[in-house]
Amino acid sequence: MVREGTNGYFVNPSTCFPSITDLLEHYRQHRDGLCCRLTEPCPRRWMPPLQLRDFEVNRQSLRLLQALGHGSFGEFSAILDSRD
């Protein structure tokens, strides 16, 4: 795990580098305590994009109270009664 300290970036605090690029270049050349030299980046995990339905609130779970205010898009006076 790469950490940042007052002297720069390191895997082992005894060997610090001024930039992450320098750290990566060093560990591409030398194992220096790692199980192997760095050869290629790990693939990123794919995260599915959020869908609008994930943000929808069931209208049955709303309870209307006194109006809190109004704006260009109408009044807002509902609170979430329960979470589904």
N, C-alpha and C positions, 0 to 999 in steps of 0.2 A: 504494500500500500504506500503510495506516495504521500508524503506529508510536507507541510511548509513550516519552516522555522525562521528564526531571526537571521540565519546565515544563508537561507535559500531553501531549495527543495531537496528532499532526501528519501531514500528507502531505509537506509541505515544512518543514524545521526553522525557517524564518524566520516561520512563522505557526502558533503553538501554541494549542490550545483546552483549557479545563479539563475537558471531558467529550467523549465521543464524540458525544453528542447535539448539542452545540454545533458540533462539527466537521461533522457531517452537515447541520445547518441552514445553516451558512455555504456549503457546497458545493452545496446546493440553490439558493441565491440567486446564487452567483458561480462562474464557471469557475476563476478564480484559479490558472491553470497546468494544470488538467485539460483533457482534450480536449473536454469538454462539462460542463454542469451535471448534477448528480445528479437524476434524475427518479423512479426507482422501484427497489426492491431487486432484485437478481438472484434468479432462482428457485433454491431449494435443490436440490441433486442428490439424487435418490432413492437410498437405500441399502437393498437388500433385507435383511430381518431375518436374523440368524444362525439356522441350523437345527440341531437337536440332532444330526443326522447328521454335521455338521461337527466335532463333538467326540467322536464314537464312535471307539474304538480296536479294531482287529481283534484278536480274542482269539488268533489264530494268531501275532501278533507279540509276545505276552507270554511271558516266561520266568519260571517260579516259582523263587524262591530261598528262603532261610530266612525265617521270619516276622519282620517288622519290628515288628509290634504288632497290636493288635486294638481294636475299639471297638464301638459299638452296632450297626453294620452289618456286622460280621464282621472277619476278619483281612485285613491288607494285606501282601502279600509278593511282588508282581509288579513287574517293571521293564519298560520298553519296550525290546525287543530291536532293532527296526528301525522306521524311519518309512516309511509308505506315502504 
